[in-house]
Amino acid sequence: MCGHGIGTHLHEDPDIPNFIQKKRGIKLAAGMTLAVEPMINIGTYKVCWLDDDWTVVTYDGSLSAHYENTILITEEGCEILSIL
């Protein structure tokens, strides 16, 4: 599960993991627009996809929420575009 770059196509590079990866991956730069997509589960972090190849559920059936914020990287820091 990860977020992704935002551009002219669905789910562009770079992948934005929902877990810590110290000093790995690309360096963020001004002008990048990213989708950060955390999934928060009450129970296990383990998930599986349903037969529609789109719906994700937790293995233990616990409640879960998945949402997305769109963030623009600027020279001064970042701007959350999806809550404006």
PyMOL Python script that loads the backbone (N, CA, C, O; Angstrom):
from pymol import cmd

cmd.read_pdbstr("""\
ATOM      1  N   MET A   1       0.847  -1.167   0.000  1.00  0.00           N
ATOM      2  CA  MET A   1       0.000   0.000   0.000  1.00  0.00           C
ATOM      3  C   MET A   1       0.895   1.233   0.000  1.00  0.00           C
ATOM      4  O   MET A   1       1.826   1.348   0.798  1.00  0.00           O
ATOM      5  N   CYS A   2       0.593   2.145  -0.909  1.00  0.00           N
ATOM      6  CA  CYS A   2       1.421   3.346  -0.967  1.00  0.00           C
ATOM      7  C   CYS A   2       0.676   4.464  -1.680  1.00  0.00           C
ATOM      8  O   CYS A   2      -0.306   4.237  -2.388  1.00  0.00           O
ATOM      9  N   GLY A   3       1.172   5.670  -1.472  1.00  0.00           N
ATOM     10  CA  GLY A   3       0.718   6.817  -2.227  1.00  0.00           C
ATOM     11  C   GLY A   3       1.495   6.873  -3.532  1.00  0.00           C
ATOM     12  O   GLY A   3       2.190   5.923  -3.895  1.00  0.00           O
ATOM     13  N   HIS A   4       1.371   8.001  -4.238  1.00  0.00           N
ATOM     14  CA  HIS A   4       1.966   8.075  -5.572  1.00  0.00           C
ATOM     15  C   HIS A   4       2.085   9.513  -6.029  1.00  0.00           C
ATOM     16  O   HIS A   4       1.543  10.434  -5.419  1.00  0.00           O
ATOM     17  N   GLY A   5       2.811   9.676  -7.120  1.00  0.00           N
ATOM     18  CA  GLY A   5       2.907  10.983  -7.750  1.00  0.00           C
ATOM     19  C   GLY A   5       1.600  11.343  -8.433  1.00  0.00           C
ATOM     20  O   GLY A   5       0.812  10.474  -8.806  1.00  0.00           O
ATOM     21  N   ILE A   6       1.384  12.657  -8.592  1.00  0.00           N
ATOM     22  CA  ILE A   6       0.194  13.171  -9.272  1.00  0.00           C
ATOM     23  C   ILE A   6       0.660  13.904 -10.520  1.00  0.00           C
ATOM     24  O   ILE A   6       1.566  14.734 -10.454  1.00  0.00           O
ATOM     25  N   GLY A   7       0.052  13.605 -11.644  1.00  0.00           N
ATOM     26  CA  GLY A   7       0.417  14.261 -12.898  1.00  0.00           C
ATOM     27  C   GLY A   7      -0.710  14.105 -13.893  1.00  0.00           C
ATOM     28  O   GLY A   7      -1.857  14.439 -13.594  1.00  0.00           O
ATOM     29  N   THR A   8      -0.399  13.603 -15.064  1.00  0.00           N
ATOM     30  CA  THR A   8      -1.400  13.451 -16.121  1.00  0.00           C
ATOM     31  C   THR A   8      -1.976  12.046 -16.211  1.00  0.00           C
ATOM     32  O   THR A   8      -2.918  11.812 -16.969  1.00  0.00           O
ATOM     33  N   HIS A   9      -1.420  11.100 -15.442  1.00  0.00           N
ATOM     34  CA  HIS A   9      -1.896   9.716 -15.449  1.00  0.00           C
ATOM     35  C   HIS A   9      -2.208   9.260 -14.021  1.00  0.00           C
ATOM     36  O   HIS A   9      -1.703   9.835 -13.057  1.00  0.00           O
ATOM     37  N   LEU A  10      -3.030   8.240 -13.895  1.00  0.00           N
ATOM     38  CA  LEU A  10      -3.377   7.674 -12.594  1.00  0.00           C
ATOM     39  C   LEU A  10      -2.180   6.939 -12.006  1.00  0.00           C
ATOM     40  O   LEU A  10      -1.540   6.144 -12.695  1.00  0.00           O
ATOM     41  N   HIS A  11      -1.876   7.196 -10.754  1.00  0.00           N
ATOM     42  CA  HIS A  11      -0.827   6.492 -10.001  1.00  0.00           C
ATOM     43  C   HIS A  11       0.544   6.592 -10.666  1.00  0.00           C
ATOM     44  O   HIS A  11       1.119   5.577 -11.059  1.00  0.00           O
ATOM     45  N   GLU A  12       1.056   7.783 -10.791  1.00  0.00           N
ATOM     46  CA  GLU A  12       2.374   8.003 -11.382  1.00  0.00           C
ATOM     47  C   GLU A  12       3.479   7.773 -10.346  1.00  0.00           C
ATOM     48  O   GLU A  12       3.220   7.715  -9.144  1.00  0.00           O
ATOM     49  N   ASP A  13       4.715   7.645 -10.837  1.00  0.00           N
ATOM     50  CA  ASP A  13       5.879   7.617  -9.960  1.00  0.00           C
ATOM     51  C   ASP A  13       6.049   9.002  -9.338  1.00  0.00           C
ATOM     52  O   ASP A  13       5.670   9.998  -9.953  1.00  0.00           O
ATOM     53  N   PRO A  14       6.597   9.082  -8.158  1.00  0.00           N
ATOM     54  CA  PRO A  14       7.194   7.995  -7.387  1.00  0.00           C
ATOM     55  C   PRO A  14       6.160   7.336  -6.471  1.00  0.00           C
ATOM     56  O   PRO A  14       5.145   7.943  -6.130  1.00  0.00           O
ATOM     57  N   ASP A  15       6.431   6.091  -6.080  1.00  0.00           N
ATOM     58  CA  ASP A  15       5.623   5.452  -5.042  1.00  0.00           C
ATOM     59  C   ASP A  15       5.958   6.102  -3.705  1.00  0.00           C
ATOM     60  O   ASP A  15       7.119   6.406  -3.431  1.00  0.00           O
ATOM     61  N   ILE A  16       4.937   6.315  -2.871  1.00  0.00           N
ATOM     62  CA  ILE A  16       5.107   6.915  -1.548  1.00  0.00           C
ATOM     63  C   ILE A  16       4.648   5.880  -0.516  1.00  0.00           C
ATOM     64  O   ILE A  16       3.452   5.780  -0.244  1.00  0.00           O
ATOM     65  N   PRO A  17       5.586   5.097   0.072  1.00  0.00           N
ATOM     66  CA  PRO A  17       5.207   4.047   1.013  1.00  0.00           C
ATOM     67  C   PRO A  17       4.509   4.597   2.263  1.00  0.00           C
ATOM     68  O   PRO A  17       4.765   5.725   2.683  1.00  0.00           O
ATOM     69  N   ASN A  18       3.640   3.797   2.838  1.00  0.00           N
ATOM     70  CA  ASN A  18       2.945   4.152   4.072  1.00  0.00           C
ATOM     71  C   ASN A  18       3.675   3.608   5.298  1.00  0.00           C
ATOM     72  O   ASN A  18       3.055   3.322   6.322  1.00  0.00           O
ATOM     73  N   PHE A  19       4.971   3.470   5.190  1.00  0.00           N
ATOM     74  CA  PHE A  19       5.775   2.978   6.301  1.00  0.00           C
ATOM     75  C   PHE A  19       7.157   3.612   6.205  1.00  0.00           C
ATOM     76  O   PHE A  19       7.544   4.096   5.141  1.00  0.00           O
ATOM     77  N   ILE A  20       7.889   3.615   7.285  1.00  0.00           N
ATOM     78  CA  ILE A  20       9.194   4.273   7.350  1.00  0.00           C
ATOM     79  C   ILE A  20      10.226   3.529   6.522  1.00  0.00           C
ATOM     80  O   ILE A  20      10.347   2.307   6.606  1.00  0.00           O
ATOM     81  N   GLN A  21      10.963   4.280   5.725  1.00  0.00           N
ATOM     82  CA  GLN A  21      12.100   3.773   4.966  1.00  0.00           C
ATOM     83  C   GLN A  21      13.215   4.821   5.100  1.00  0.00           C
ATOM     84  O   GLN A  21      13.345   5.696   4.244  1.00  0.00           O
ATOM     85  N   LYS A  22      13.996   4.738   6.140  1.00  0.00           N
ATOM     86  CA  LYS A  22      15.017   5.750   6.398  1.00  0.00           C
ATOM     87  C   LYS A  22      16.040   5.795   5.277  1.00  0.00           C
ATOM     88  O   LYS A  22      16.629   4.781   4.903  1.00  0.00           O
ATOM     89  N   LYS A  23      16.236   7.013   4.743  1.00  0.00           N
ATOM     90  CA  LYS A  23      17.248   7.294   3.722  1.00  0.00           C
ATOM     91  C   LYS A  23      17.128   6.399   2.494  1.00  0.00           C
ATOM     92  O   LYS A  23      18.134   5.974   1.926  1.00  0.00           O
ATOM     93  N   ARG A  24      15.888   6.116   2.087  1.00  0.00           N
ATOM     94  CA  ARG A  24      15.651   5.313   0.880  1.00  0.00           C
ATOM     95  C   ARG A  24      14.678   6.058  -0.015  1.00  0.00           C
ATOM     96  O   ARG A  24      13.920   6.909   0.450  1.00  0.00           O
ATOM     97  N   GLY A  25      14.702   5.743  -1.263  1.00  0.00           N
ATOM     98  CA  GLY A  25      13.781   6.355  -2.201  1.00  0.00           C
ATOM     99  C   GLY A  25      14.312   7.656  -2.758  1.00  0.00           C
ATOM    100  O   GLY A  25      15.466   8.026  -2.543  1.00  0.00           O
ATOM    101  N   ILE A  26      13.439   8.345  -3.480  1.00  0.00           N
ATOM    102  CA  ILE A  26      13.865   9.580  -4.120  1.00  0.00           C
ATOM    103  C   ILE A  26      13.822  10.750  -3.141  1.00  0.00           C
ATOM    104  O   ILE A  26      13.113  10.700  -2.136  1.00  0.00           O
ATOM    105  N   LYS A  27      14.573  11.786  -3.435  1.00  0.00           N
ATOM    106  CA  LYS A  27      14.557  13.002  -2.638  1.00  0.00           C
ATOM    107  C   LYS A  27      13.431  13.886  -3.153  1.00  0.00           C
ATOM    108  O   LYS A  27      13.305  14.104  -4.358  1.00  0.00           O
ATOM    109  N   LEU A  28      12.615  14.393  -2.236  1.00  0.00           N
ATOM    110  CA  LEU A  28      11.518  15.264  -2.636  1.00  0.00           C
ATOM    111  C   LEU A  28      12.078  16.604  -3.091  1.00  0.00           C
ATOM    112  O   LEU A  28      13.053  17.103  -2.529  1.00  0.00           O
ATOM    113  N   ALA A  29      11.449  17.185  -4.118  1.00  0.00           N
ATOM    114  CA  ALA A  29      11.919  18.451  -4.677  1.00  0.00           C
ATOM    115  C   ALA A  29      10.735  19.369  -4.946  1.00  0.00           C
ATOM    116  O   ALA A  29       9.618  18.911  -5.189  1.00  0.00           O
ATOM    117  N   ALA A  30      10.997  20.667  -4.899  1.00  0.00           N
ATOM    118  CA  ALA A  30       9.960  21.660  -5.188  1.00  0.00           C
ATOM    119  C   ALA A  30       9.339  21.379  -6.551  1.00  0.00           C
ATOM    120  O   ALA A  30      10.035  21.061  -7.516  1.00  0.00           O
ATOM    121  N   GLY A  31       8.019  21.501  -6.608  1.00  0.00           N
ATOM    122  CA  GLY A  31       7.283  21.257  -7.847  1.00  0.00           C
ATOM    123  C   GLY A  31       6.634  19.896  -7.916  1.00  0.00           C
ATOM    124  O   GLY A  31       5.744  19.680  -8.738  1.00  0.00           O
ATOM    125  N   MET A  32       7.061  18.962  -7.065  1.00  0.00           N
ATOM    126  CA  MET A  32       6.435  17.629  -7.058  1.00  0.00           C
ATOM    127  C   MET A  32       5.047  17.722  -6.421  1.00  0.00           C
ATOM    128  O   MET A  32       4.849  18.450  -5.448  1.00  0.00           O
ATOM    129  N   THR A  33       4.104  16.984  -6.973  1.00  0.00           N
ATOM    130  CA  THR A  33       2.774  16.859  -6.387  1.00  0.00           C
ATOM    131  C   THR A  33       2.548  15.385  -6.093  1.00  0.00           C
ATOM    132  O   THR A  33       2.698  14.533  -6.969  1.00  0.00           O
ATOM    133  N   LEU A  34       2.181  15.094  -4.839  1.00  0.00           N
ATOM    134  CA  LEU A  34       2.112  13.710  -4.365  1.00  0.00           C
ATOM    135  C   LEU A  34       0.773  13.415  -3.708  1.00  0.00           C
ATOM    136  O   LEU A  34       0.152  14.299  -3.118  1.00  0.00           O
ATOM    137  N   ALA A  35       0.338  12.174  -3.815  1.00  0.00           N
ATOM    138  CA  ALA A  35      -0.828  11.684  -3.082  1.00  0.00           C
ATOM    139  C   ALA A  35      -0.316  10.825  -1.935  1.00  0.00           C
ATOM    140  O   ALA A  35       0.349   9.813  -2.155  1.00  0.00           O
ATOM    141  N   VAL A  36      -0.630  11.235  -0.709  1.00  0.00           N
ATOM    142  CA  VAL A  36      -0.280  10.448   0.471  1.00  0.00           C
ATOM    143  C   VAL A  36      -1.554   9.723   0.889  1.00  0.00           C
ATOM    144  O   VAL A  36      -2.580  10.356   1.137  1.00  0.00           O
ATOM    145  N   GLU A  37      -1.488   8.378   0.967  1.00  0.00           N
ATOM    146  CA  GLU A  37      -2.695   7.570   1.165  1.00  0.00           C
ATOM    147  C   GLU A  37      -2.566   6.603   2.343  1.00  0.00           C
ATOM    148  O   GLU A  37      -2.363   5.407   2.136  1.00  0.00           O
ATOM    149  N   PRO A  38      -2.680   7.098   3.560  1.00  0.00           N
ATOM    150  CA  PRO A  38      -2.584   6.173   4.694  1.00  0.00           C
ATOM    151  C   PRO A  38      -3.827   5.285   4.820  1.00  0.00           C
ATOM    152  O   PRO A  38      -4.935   5.671   4.448  1.00  0.00           O
ATOM    153  N   MET A  39      -3.603   4.097   5.349  1.00  0.00           N
ATOM    154  CA  MET A  39      -4.692   3.178   5.688  1.00  0.00           C
ATOM    155  C   MET A  39      -4.561   2.914   7.180  1.00  0.00           C
ATOM    156  O   MET A  39      -3.531   2.418   7.637  1.00  0.00           O
ATOM    157  N   ILE A  40      -5.593   3.242   7.935  1.00  0.00           N
ATOM    158  CA  ILE A  40      -5.563   3.114   9.384  1.00  0.00           C
ATOM    159  C   ILE A  40      -6.511   1.997   9.786  1.00  0.00           C
ATOM    160  O   ILE A  40      -7.702   2.048   9.481  1.00  0.00           O
ATOM    161  N   ASN A  41      -5.984   0.986  10.471  1.00  0.00           N
ATOM    162  CA  ASN A  41      -6.778  -0.183  10.860  1.00  0.00           C
ATOM    163  C   ASN A  41      -6.874  -0.269  12.375  1.00  0.00           C
ATOM    164  O   ASN A  41      -5.901  -0.009  13.083  1.00  0.00           O
ATOM    165  N   ILE A  42      -8.040  -0.633  12.864  1.00  0.00           N
ATOM    166  CA  ILE A  42      -8.202  -0.849  14.306  1.00  0.00           C
ATOM    167  C   ILE A  42      -7.475  -2.116  14.735  1.00  0.00           C
ATOM    168  O   ILE A  42      -6.917  -2.167  15.830  1.00  0.00           O
ATOM    169  N   GLY A  43      -7.475  -3.125  13.897  1.00  0.00           N
ATOM    170  CA  GLY A  43      -6.848  -4.411  14.225  1.00  0.00           C
ATOM    171  C   GLY A  43      -5.532  -4.595  13.507  1.00  0.00           C
ATOM    172  O   GLY A  43      -4.644  -3.747  13.591  1.00  0.00           O
ATOM    173  N   THR A  44      -5.408  -5.693  12.810  1.00  0.00           N
ATOM    174  CA  THR A  44      -4.158  -6.060  12.144  1.00  0.00           C
ATOM    175  C   THR A  44      -3.811  -5.123  10.986  1.00  0.00           C
ATOM    176  O   THR A  44      -4.687  -4.498  10.388  1.00  0.00           O
ATOM    177  N   TYR A  45      -2.525  -5.041  10.687  1.00  0.00           N
ATOM    178  CA  TYR A  45      -2.078  -4.291   9.509  1.00  0.00           C
ATOM    179  C   TYR A  45      -2.172  -5.163   8.254  1.00  0.00           C
ATOM    180  O   TYR A  45      -2.025  -4.652   7.143  1.00  0.00           O
ATOM    181  N   LYS A  46      -2.411  -6.448   8.406  1.00  0.00           N
ATOM    182  CA  LYS A  46      -2.461  -7.365   7.266  1.00  0.00           C
ATOM    183  C   LYS A  46      -3.768  -7.186   6.505  1.00  0.00           C
ATOM    184  O   LYS A  46      -4.847  -7.122   7.094  1.00  0.00           O
ATOM    185  N   VAL A  47      -3.647  -7.108   5.171  1.00  0.00           N
ATOM    186  CA  VAL A  47      -4.815  -6.873   4.334  1.00  0.00           C
ATOM    187  C   VAL A  47      -4.866  -7.874   3.176  1.00  0.00           C
ATOM    188  O   VAL A  47      -3.887  -8.558   2.880  1.00  0.00           O
ATOM    189  N   CYS A  48      -6.023  -7.940   2.538  1.00  0.00           N
ATOM    190  CA  CYS A  48      -6.162  -8.741   1.335  1.00  0.00           C
ATOM    191  C   CYS A  48      -7.106  -8.018   0.373  1.00  0.00           C
ATOM    192  O   CYS A  48      -7.939  -7.211   0.785  1.00  0.00           O
ATOM    193  N   TRP A  49      -6.958  -8.323  -0.909  1.00  0.00           N
ATOM    194  CA  TRP A  49      -7.783  -7.727  -1.952  1.00  0.00           C
ATOM    195  C   TRP A  49      -8.948  -8.662  -2.246  1.00  0.00           C
ATOM    196  O   TRP A  49      -8.791  -9.882  -2.261  1.00  0.00           O
ATOM    197  N   LEU A  50     -10.125  -8.073  -2.480  1.00  0.00           N
ATOM    198  CA  LEU A  50     -11.292  -8.860  -2.863  1.00  0.00           C
ATOM    199  C   LEU A  50     -11.210  -9.203  -4.350  1.00  0.00           C
ATOM    200  O   LEU A  50     -10.320  -8.730  -5.057  1.00  0.00           O
ATOM    201  N   ASP A  51     -12.127 -10.010  -4.805  1.00  0.00           N
ATOM    202  CA  ASP A  51     -12.111 -10.507  -6.183  1.00  0.00           C
ATOM    203  C   ASP A  51     -12.209  -9.408  -7.242  1.00  0.00           C
ATOM    204  O   ASP A  51     -11.880  -9.639  -8.406  1.00  0.00           O
ATOM    205  N   ASP A  52     -12.662  -8.209  -6.845  1.00  0.00           N
ATOM    206  CA  ASP A  52     -12.751  -7.123  -7.826  1.00  0.00           C
ATOM    207  C   ASP A  52     -11.388  -6.470  -8.089  1.00  0.00           C
ATOM    208  O   ASP A  52     -11.286  -5.548  -8.898  1.00  0.00           O
ATOM    209  N   ASP A  53     -10.335  -6.953  -7.399  1.00  0.00           N
ATOM    210  CA  ASP A  53      -8.965  -6.451  -7.554  1.00  0.00           C
ATOM    211  C   ASP A  53      -8.822  -4.961  -7.223  1.00  0.00           C
ATOM    212  O   ASP A  53      -7.866  -4.323  -7.664  1.00  0.00           O
ATOM    213  N   TRP A  54      -9.750  -4.407  -6.459  1.00  0.00           N
ATOM    214  CA  TRP A  54      -9.702  -2.999  -6.085  1.00  0.00           C
ATOM    215  C   TRP A  54      -9.964  -2.821  -4.591  1.00  0.00           C
ATOM    216  O   TRP A  54      -9.291  -2.031  -3.929  1.00  0.00           O
ATOM    217  N   THR A  55     -10.944  -3.557  -4.062  1.00  0.00           N
ATOM    218  CA  THR A  55     -11.348  -3.414  -2.667  1.00  0.00           C
ATOM    219  C   THR A  55     -10.361  -4.130  -1.759  1.00  0.00           C
ATOM    220  O   THR A  55     -10.022  -5.292  -1.986  1.00  0.00           O
ATOM    221  N   VAL A  56      -9.900  -3.419  -0.719  1.00  0.00           N
ATOM    222  CA  VAL A  56      -8.952  -3.966   0.248  1.00  0.00           C
ATOM    223  C   VAL A  56      -9.644  -4.054   1.600  1.00  0.00           C
ATOM    224  O   VAL A  56     -10.297  -3.105   2.033  1.00  0.00           O
ATOM    225  N   VAL A  57      -9.498  -5.204   2.270  1.00  0.00           N
ATOM    226  CA  VAL A  57     -10.075  -5.411   3.602  1.00  0.00           C
ATOM    227  C   VAL A  57      -8.995  -5.967   4.525  1.00  0.00           C
ATOM    228  O   VAL A  57      -7.996  -6.516   4.062  1.00  0.00           O
ATOM    229  N   THR A  58      -9.200  -5.822   5.824  1.00  0.00           N
ATOM    230  CA  THR A  58      -8.251  -6.374   6.786  1.00  0.00           C
ATOM    231  C   THR A  58      -8.502  -7.877   6.942  1.00  0.00           C
ATOM    232  O   THR A  58      -9.638  -8.338   6.841  1.00  0.00           O
ATOM    233  N   TYR A  59      -7.435  -8.627   7.187  1.00  0.00           N
ATOM    234  CA  TYR A  59      -7.562 -10.077   7.383  1.00  0.00           C
ATOM    235  C   TYR A  59      -8.474 -10.415   8.552  1.00  0.00           C
ATOM    236  O   TYR A  59      -9.217 -11.395   8.500  1.00  0.00           O
ATOM    237  N   ASP A  60      -8.419  -9.600   9.617  1.00  0.00           N
ATOM    238  CA  ASP A  60      -9.222  -9.916  10.797  1.00  0.00           C
ATOM    239  C   ASP A  60     -10.616  -9.298  10.752  1.00  0.00           C
ATOM    240  O   ASP A  60     -11.386  -9.445  11.701  1.00  0.00           O
ATOM    241  N   GLY A  61     -10.951  -8.607   9.657  1.00  0.00           N
ATOM    242  CA  GLY A  61     -12.286  -8.025   9.512  1.00  0.00           C
ATOM    243  C   GLY A  61     -12.506  -6.777  10.343  1.00  0.00           C
ATOM    244  O   GLY A  61     -13.639  -6.311  10.461  1.00  0.00           O
ATOM    245  N   SER A  62     -11.441  -6.222  10.926  1.00  0.00           N
ATOM    246  CA  SER A  62     -11.589  -5.029  11.764  1.00  0.00           C
ATOM    247  C   SER A  62     -11.878  -3.796  10.917  1.00  0.00           C
ATOM    248  O   SER A  62     -11.634  -3.776   9.711  1.00  0.00           O
ATOM    249  N   LEU A  63     -12.402  -2.771  11.579  1.00  0.00           N
ATOM    250  CA  LEU A  63     -12.694  -1.526  10.893  1.00  0.00           C
ATOM    251  C   LEU A  63     -11.411  -0.889  10.373  1.00  0.00           C
ATOM    252  O   LEU A  63     -10.344  -1.017  10.973  1.00  0.00           O
ATOM    253  N   SER A  64     -11.543  -0.206   9.252  1.00  0.00           N
ATOM    254  CA  SER A  64     -10.382   0.389   8.605  1.00  0.00           C
ATOM    255  C   SER A  64     -10.818   1.636   7.854  1.00  0.00           C
ATOM    256  O   SER A  64     -11.960   1.739   7.407  1.00  0.00           O
ATOM    257  N   ALA A  65      -9.898   2.579   7.720  1.00  0.00           N
ATOM    258  CA  ALA A  65     -10.173   3.792   6.937  1.00  0.00           C
ATOM    259  C   ALA A  65      -8.986   4.049   6.021  1.00  0.00           C
ATOM    260  O   ALA A  65      -7.833   3.876   6.418  1.00  0.00           O
ATOM    261  N   HIS A  66      -9.271   4.453   4.818  1.00  0.00           N
ATOM    262  CA  HIS A  66      -8.236   4.769   3.836  1.00  0.00           C
ATOM    263  C   HIS A  66      -8.623   6.105   3.213  1.00  0.00           C
ATOM    264  O   HIS A  66      -9.750   6.278   2.749  1.00  0.00           O
ATOM    265  N   TYR A  67      -7.686   7.045   3.204  1.00  0.00           N
ATOM    266  CA  TYR A  67      -7.983   8.337   2.601  1.00  0.00           C
ATOM    267  C   TYR A  67      -6.748   8.876   1.900  1.00  0.00           C
ATOM    268  O   TYR A  67      -5.656   8.322   2.022  1.00  0.00           O
ATOM    269  N   GLU A  68      -6.935   9.961   1.166  1.00  0.00           N
ATOM    270  CA  GLU A  68      -5.846  10.511   0.369  1.00  0.00           C
ATOM    271  C   GLU A  68      -5.775  12.021   0.557  1.00  0.00           C
ATOM    272  O   GLU A  68      -6.800  12.703   0.554  1.00  0.00           O
ATOM    273  N   ASN A  69      -4.571  12.534   0.719  1.00  0.00           N
ATOM    274  CA  ASN A  69      -4.323  13.972   0.675  1.00  0.00           C
ATOM    275  C   ASN A  69      -3.354  14.246  -0.461  1.00  0.00           C
ATOM    276  O   ASN A  69      -2.403  13.494  -0.675  1.00  0.00           O
ATOM    277  N   THR A  70      -3.601  15.326  -1.187  1.00  0.00           N
ATOM    278  CA  THR A  70      -2.715  15.739  -2.272  1.00  0.00           C
ATOM    279  C   THR A  70      -1.834  16.866  -1.763  1.00  0.00           C
ATOM    280  O   THR A  70      -2.326  17.876  -1.260  1.00  0.00           O
ATOM    281  N   ILE A  71      -0.515  16.684  -1.897  1.00  0.00           N
ATOM    282  CA  ILE A  71       0.451  17.611  -1.317  1.00  0.00           C
ATOM    283  C   ILE A  71       1.379  18.123  -2.412  1.00  0.00           C
ATOM    284  O   ILE A  71       1.906  17.350  -3.212  1.00  0.00           O
ATOM    285  N   LEU A  72       1.569  19.446  -2.432  1.00  0.00           N
ATOM    286  CA  LEU A  72       2.513  20.084  -3.345  1.00  0.00           C
ATOM    287  C   LEU A  72       3.783  20.409  -2.563  1.00  0.00           C
ATOM    288  O   LEU A  72       3.718  21.047  -1.512  1.00  0.00           O
ATOM    289  N   ILE A  73       4.934  19.977  -3.065  1.00  0.00           N
ATOM    290  CA  ILE A  73       6.214  20.304  -2.453  1.00  0.00           C
ATOM    291  C   ILE A  73       6.645  21.659  -3.015  1.00  0.00           C
ATOM    292  O   ILE A  73       6.725  21.829  -4.231  1.00  0.00           O
ATOM    293  N   THR A  74       6.925  22.628  -2.127  1.00  0.00           N
ATOM    294  CA  THR A  74       7.329  23.969  -2.546  1.00  0.00           C
ATOM    295  C   THR A  74       8.736  24.274  -2.031  1.00  0.00           C
ATOM    296  O   THR A  74       9.303  23.492  -1.267  1.00  0.00           O
ATOM    297  N   GLU A  75       9.289  25.393  -2.443  1.00  0.00           N
ATOM    298  CA  GLU A  75      10.600  25.824  -1.948  1.00  0.00           C
ATOM    299  C   GLU A  75      10.567  26.067  -0.445  1.00  0.00           C
ATOM    300  O   GLU A  75      11.576  25.888   0.236  1.00  0.00           O
ATOM    301  N   GLU A  76       9.394  26.479   0.082  1.00  0.00           N
ATOM    302  CA  GLU A  76       9.251  26.793   1.500  1.00  0.00           C
ATOM    303  C   GLU A  76       8.848  25.601   2.356  1.00  0.00           C
ATOM    304  O   GLU A  76       8.907  25.693   3.582  1.00  0.00           O
ATOM    305  N   GLY A  77       8.448  24.506   1.767  1.00  0.00           N
ATOM    306  CA  GLY A  77       7.972  23.335   2.511  1.00  0.00           C
ATOM    307  C   GLY A  77       6.962  22.557   1.702  1.00  0.00           C
ATOM    308  O   GLY A  77       7.286  22.006   0.650  1.00  0.00           O
ATOM    309  N   CYS A  78       5.723  22.512   2.197  1.00  0.00           N
ATOM    310  CA  CYS A  78       4.672  21.806   1.465  1.00  0.00           C
ATOM    311  C   CYS A  78       3.340  22.483   1.682  1.00  0.00           C
ATOM    312  O   CYS A  78       3.149  23.228   2.643  1.00  0.00           O
ATOM    313  N   GLU A  79       2.417  22.210   0.765  1.00  0.00           N
ATOM    314  CA  GLU A  79       1.072  22.767   0.829  1.00  0.00           C
ATOM    315  C   GLU A  79       0.103  21.624   0.583  1.00  0.00           C
ATOM    316  O   GLU A  79       0.216  20.915  -0.417  1.00  0.00           O
ATOM    317  N   ILE A  80      -0.851  21.440   1.494  1.00  0.00           N
ATOM    318  CA  ILE A  80      -1.851  20.390   1.336  1.00  0.00           C
ATOM    319  C   ILE A  80      -2.966  20.940   0.443  1.00  0.00           C
ATOM    320  O   ILE A  80      -3.729  21.809   0.865  1.00  0.00           O
ATOM    321  N   LEU A  81      -3.059  20.444  -0.769  1.00  0.00           N
ATOM    322  CA  LEU A  81      -4.007  20.953  -1.748  1.00  0.00           C
ATOM    323  C   LEU A  81      -5.423  20.423  -1.541  1.00  0.00           C
ATOM    324  O   LEU A  81      -6.391  21.091  -1.904  1.00  0.00           O
ATOM    325  N   SER A  82      -5.554  19.244  -0.968  1.00  0.00           N
ATOM    326  CA  SER A  82      -6.858  18.594  -0.875  1.00  0.00           C
ATOM    327  C   SER A  82      -7.727  19.134   0.255  1.00  0.00           C
ATOM    328  O   SER A  82      -8.874  18.704   0.378  1.00  0.00           O
ATOM    329  N   ILE A  83      -7.241  20.052   1.083  1.00  0.00           N
ATOM    330  CA  ILE A  83      -8.074  20.616   2.150  1.00  0.00           C
ATOM    331  C   ILE A  83      -8.292  22.109   1.984  1.00  0.00           C
ATOM    332  O   ILE A  83      -8.728  22.781   2.918  1.00  0.00           O
ATOM    333  N   LEU A  84      -7.993  22.631   0.807  1.00  0.00           N
ATOM    334  CA  LEU A  84      -8.181  24.068   0.559  1.00  0.00           C
ATOM    335  C   LEU A  84      -9.605  24.370   0.219  1.00  0.00           C
ATOM    336  O   LEU A  84      -9.950  25.527  -0.021  1.00  0.00           O
TER     337      LEU A  84
END
""", "prot")
cmd.dss("prot")
cmd.show_as("cartoon", "prot")
cmd.util.cbc("prot")
cmd.orient("prot")
